[in-house]
Each structure stands twice: as structure tokens, then as C-alpha cells.
């Protein structure tokens, strides 16, 4: 059980760098639909990057 969590987090950390570009593109699209302040834009990009990398880490661990 604990090894699943550790491996998922390790895979997610590796994918963190690769998920920055898709998160920026998604947030650019959202910003065109709903104008956001710079602070909200930056925080949302960071959270979306972490979320996408966690999803990929889960996929890599359990697929």
C-alpha cells in the first residue's frame, strides 16, 4: 500500500517538468474565455501542473 503511494509520487515528480507546457496552454485558453488576474492565473497554472503530473503518475503506476 505504501509502496503504491511512493511510486505514484516518484512518477509524478518526474512528470512535473513535462506538464508545465500543457498547463500553460490550458490556462491561456481559459484566460481567453474568462479573463483572470495575474495572481489567479499563476496559481491556477501551478495547481493545474501539479494535478496533471499527479494524474500521469497515477496512470503510469496503475496502467
Helices and strands as residue ranges (DSSP letters): H 2-16, H 19-33, H 38-62
